């Protein structure tokens, strides 16, 4: 057995519980070893609403994944987090340059950083990801200010925080289970973006939108860094619910209708036509105009994309977003990228799965969990193998 | 003929307007393009011959960001530059997409300057999609009413209608379609008055057509056809031109200008029939000017344009000012919504029991407040969009 670190990635999702293990090779390549998948339960809108149920299902997924790798020990656990409880603020911290000649030192950078990070949160909230978007020297953007000259250094941060209890709930799913300890919690949108985009794309600027079953997560990368990420609490379940309420169908039938007839650009003939719910014309079968299905779905998606657009309005207005990618299970909706292009005003495509993803996990709904492995590989490269000790686990270990 | 080109100008205002200038370049018989915007990026990217970046000190060249009063101040700051650019122009086309800040606020100001200079002005305004929200729609409609009151002719090209038409083809083409219509219309009008045509309309008769004593609604239609049966194809698309469905479009015209662009291969008899068919869509009166342009490159291809005005004073209130309007409008809307609801219930065509606060599957979860709305409630319910679920 070689000594490569093994990472377990876990997503407690609305439509599935999924655990994937992967080995991070020396070259920081990822080798997916196993996965476990369980039915959904206890989660709605990406929030855990029934902890017992969600925990036992998630643990069963972890067990499945663990069993397949035999005796190999799991070194790190990465957990994805999403849901309406996630909020974020942009924070800029500043520091006057201490050296007389204006050369920026490590200490200056640290001062600017801690100034930016020292935001006071509501009492029941805790930080999940504090992301440095970059620095400004006298208003000019720079990626790494060390050794450069200037008068005022500013550090820009995107601080993501969430309800403490909910985070603890999600963590307890893992921590009550054997000797696993969480290394890192990562926002699902950032994770998905890491799985779906290349470093080059993240350098040039890319917005990745992961439309899941319970919520939609997005992350906007530029200059290789996360500039903004967030969650819009609308997902595939909302579309099913819209159809269920609008067409008076049960959730089950609404879901069936959505999967069978839900598309963005129907042909003219289809728009004039009707569809049968079951098709066998038995009792309970009913006729639904396809135009009604189409309208309900389209207005929901239009609203979703225009909400994303307004969240990122500064970047959209200045043309900073050259490319948009869609992923997540709902992104499989036919022609959705065309609608997104129209509303966002930027060329939008469906993301392709990471090259290293095994075929069985190459579908867009696995982006988040694969992205956790990508994040693990990135972190490993940054700080050398097995050093461990991220901010998050430190925060919670003390508790 | 060639020097008349100098008298024609197309002004693109705001982001959308400046973009559509790309389609107009070269279509104006030597006329030039003028880009006006608050956003330096858009101005830089534009290939227009003349560019005015307005309100540099006010918006810091970053655009108005949808803020009407900001854009208005930006334009007031650079009135002189705009006036100088319009000096000597006889026929001005204004293109703007209304609903944002710069287009909605600045287009009426440019139009006013043009009117003061005695320029014959035709405006092409795209209106936002209804899903872009009621605020945008209200801003756009208000701006359009202003444009209609100031310009000789103001043509509304609502994105909703343009999209409905091309839904089965490609969503993006709605934008392109609007731009192509503007190109065709501005192109044929310029050609006609530049006396390049087989049958010309001189500038004075154009001015005559577009001058009315009372405020008027514009009717505008465009159709094109190519290949076999190109004439009937073009007529069909001309008759079902999407913007005609807009509430801002007139269906009849008291004065009409009809233009045809086609190749030399078109038989005279058919040409005459086409012109009559086009005119009779809008009017039965004598007051029609015809123009025909022969384009050597148009083989089995035809473009039909009609621009008319319908005088109707009943619908012309002065466009309200923003401040006064806001509170009133919300009250009115609330009342209207309630009214509509009862109508819906009576009709049984829209069978909701209670439109308010339906969350279905999400009833047992916390409310999903985003902005001021609960996103768990279906969008179509919150937006009051009618869904027809049973046969008429």
Interface residues (C-beta under 8 A of the other chain):
Chain A: X44 X45 X47 X49 X84 X232 X233 X234 X237 X238 X240 X241 X242 X244 X245 X246 X247 X248 X251 X265 X266 X267 X268 X271 X287 X288 X289 X291 X292 X295 X296 X299 X300 X302 X303 X306 X307 X313 X317 X318 X319 X338 X339 X341 X342 X343
Chain B: X41 X62 X63 X65 X129 X131 X132 X133 X167 X168 X170 X171 X172 X174 X351 X352 X358 X359 X360 X361 X362 X364 X365 X366 X368 X370 X371 X375 X376 X378 X379 X380 X381 X383 X385 X387 X388 X389 X390 X391
